[in-house]
Each structure stands twice: as structure tokens, then as C-alpha cells.
């Protein structure tokens, strides 16, 4: 009974810290204009289509015209066929910021099909603090190009070191035309960071009967089991 009471108390306290822990982990990485709603600098090509490279992104400028589309009642998306072609290879990319704590980096996005048949490539990169894509090195790549239209998540297979500058890039091969929308990126702290986080913040309870000190790791995705420190 005593243990259950302590667990419930810890669960309540830990729950209050979950949002803070998640927000702190996410604060360092940001995708600018990931929903492509910012039309700054773009001009209308035809009704529903816009010309130019979207704010926050760098892409191919040799085929300007049909670059951003109003694809669903005000929802805008980028046309990877024109902004990130594979021939010549010029991806649509941007720097996402500095990773302030080690962890898995997770990139989520929607792939749209404007014309059937495209295959989409995507990668997470170490930018080495350079705005030039040619200076970047690869951190994560899917096993195969994406050929279906749906939401995807790409994650690094190992935790990325703190202090790494992160970038993302998209490109299209094959025929057809693919769109991109709702791009977001989240760093997930390592297990060690999650366990140590509440200790650093002073989150612990002392059981005066057993003299045990109870603390808990906080994971933004899944609540961890208690860790008992003797």
C-alpha cells in the first residue's frame, strides 16, 4: 500500500513536469514556415498557384512558377518537383538550429501527390553550421524513397550529440509531382538525460520508513517506470 501511494504521488508530480521537459527539449530546433502558409515574397502565377521559394527555405530557382499551391481550401503546400528536383540535384532544404542536448531527432511531414508517380527523398543532416547544403553530412535517410501520399516520420537511428547543427532536405525523383506540407522536427532526449532531468530539478521523494529515495524519469512519449536510488 505504501509503495502504491508513493508511486501515485510521484506520478502526479512527474506529470506536471512532462510538458516542461518536452518543451525544453524541443526549444532548440525549429522548422520555419513548415506549413508553407507564409507567402511573403511569393507572387500569384495562376489562381491557386504561387511563384517563388517559400520563406525559410532554400530551393531550386531554375523552374519558378508553380512552386506553392493552395491544395485544400487554404492549406498551402510546396511543390517538390519544381523546388527540389533530382535533375539537376537541388534539394529544398533549411537549417533547423542547434541541438542543445543529445537525443534522437525526429522529422515528420506530409507528402502530397499533385500528379501520380513521384518518389520523394528526404534526409536529416549535420549542417556543420553552414548554410550551404554541399557542406552538410547525412545523419538519417529512409531505407527507400517515399512513393505514397501520407504522413511520414524519419528518425535518426542513434542519439545525436549535443551541439550538432541540424538541417533537413527534400527532393523528388521519378515522374509525377509531389507536394510537401506540415513539416516539424523534434529532438528526443536520451534515456540518461530523462532520468537525470528530475534529479537536477530536485524532483525526488524520501520514504522515511524504508529510507529509500524515489525519483522518476520523464519521457515526452511514454511515462517511464520508477527508478529507485539507494
N, C-alpha and C positions, 0 to 999 in steps of 0.2 A: 504493500500500500504506500509506504514511504517513497519507494522508488518511482511509482506512478505519479505521485504528487509532484515530485521534483521534476520529472520529465514534462508534466503538463506546464509547470511554471516556466521551465526552460523554453518549451515550445512557444509559449506566449511571448516571452521576451525576445526570442530569436526571430519570431515573425515580424516584430517591429523593426528589425534590422535588415530584413531581406531586401526591401525596396532600396534602402540606403546603400547596401553593399552592391546591388546590381547597378544602381545609378553611378556610383563611384567607378565601377569597372568600365562602364560604357562612356564615361565622360570624355576620354581621350581621343576616341575615334568617331569621326562624323563623315557621312556622305552628304555633300552639298547638292541640293536640288535632285534628290533621288527619286522624286515623283514627277519630275520634269514639268511642274506647274509654273515655274518661274520662266516667263517668256521674255525677260529682259534681253534686248539686243537682237531678238528674232523679228522677222518680217513675214507677213502673210504671203504664201505662194499662191494657193487657191483656197477656197473655203475649207477649213478643217486641217490644212497643212501649213507648216511654218518652215522658213528657211534660216539656217544658221546652226552653229554648235551651241548646245544649251549651256546656260550659266553653270559654272562649277566644273565643267567637263572639258576635256581636250579630245579632239577627234579629227577625222579626215575632212579637209576643206576643198577637195577637188570635185565634189559632187553635191554642191549646195543647192537646195531647192525643196526636196521632200525629206526633211530631217526630223521634224517633230510633228506628231499627228494627234488630233483630238479624236481618239479612237472609241470613246464611250461616254457620250453626254458630258463633256467637260473634263474627263480623265485624259491627261496627255501622256504620251509615251514617245521614246526615242526610236528612230529607225536605224537599227544597227547596220542594215545593208548599205546605207549611204554614209553613216558616221563612223563605222568600224569595219571596213571591208578587209578581206584577206588578200585581195589583189588590187592594188598594192597593199601590203600588210600595214595598216594604220589603225590600231585599236581605238575604241572610245574608252577613255580612262580618266582617273583622278586620284590624287593623294588623299588619304583618309585621316592622316595625322600620326601622332606618336603614341605607341603602346606604352602606357605608364606602369603596367605590371604584367608579369609573364602570364600567358594563358593561350587557350585555343581561340583562334579568330574565326568567326562565323559570318559569312556573307549570304544574304537572302535577297531574292529578286524574282520578278515575274517576267517570263518570256511570252511574247505575243506573236501570232502569225498573221501578218498582213497579206502575204502571198505564200501558199503552201510550199514546203520543200527546203527551208533553210536548216543549216546546222550552226549552232552557236558555240563559240569558245569563250571561256571565262577563266580568270586567274586571280589569285591573291598574291601580292608581291611585296618584297622589301624594296622600298624606293631609294634607300641609301640617302635620303633627304635630297633627292634630285627631282626636279620637275620634268626631266627628260625620260620618257619611257625606255629608251635604249640603255639607260643606266640601271634599270631595275633587274632584280633577280627573283626567280619564281619561288613561292612558298607553298602554293596549293593549286592543283589543277584537277578537274574531274577526270574519271577514267576514260570517258568518251565525250565527244561533242554532244550538245543538247539538241535533240531533234523534235521534241514535243513542246506544246504550248501549255505551260503550267507554272506553278511557283516552285522554285528550287532553293536549296541551301548548300553552299560549299563551305567546308571547314578544313582548317589545317589539321594534319594527322597527329602533330605533336605540338605542345605548347611553344609559343613564340616568345623569345626573350624580351624582357622589358627594355625599353629604349629603342625598339625597332620601329622604323618609319614604314607605315603600311599604305599600300596602294591597291587599286582594283582596276581590272581592264576587261573589256568585252569586244568580241569580233565575230564576224559571220563568214562562213564558207558555204559552198553549195549554191543551189538556186534559191528562188523564192525571196521573201523579205521578212526578217524577224524584227520584232519590237521589244523594247525593254521598259520596265516600269517598276516602281516601288522598291528601289534598291536601298538596303540597310545593312549595317555592319555592327557586330557586337563582339567585343573581346570577353572571354570567359576565364575568370581567374583559375589558377591551378588548385588542386586539392589542398596542397600545403598552404597556399595563400588563404583559402577559405577556412581552414582550421585555425590558422593563426590570427585571422582578422578579428574575431570577437575578443581574443585574449589581449590583443593590442588595444582594443577599445575598453577593456576592463569588464567584458561580459562573462561573468562566472558566478557560480553559487557554491557556497561551502555548506556541506552537510555536517552539522555539528555532532551528529550521532556517530556516523561512520568515519568522520574526519576526512572524507573524500572531497576533492574539488571537482565540480562538474562544469564542463564547458561544451560548446557545440559549434560545429562547422556550419556555415551558411552558404548554400548554393542557390543562385538565382533560378536554376531549372528544377532542382529536386532537393527537398529538405533532407539533410544528412542525419544519420544516426548519431546519438550522443557519443562523445569521446570523453572518457574518464581519465583524469590525470592524477596519479598517486604521488 
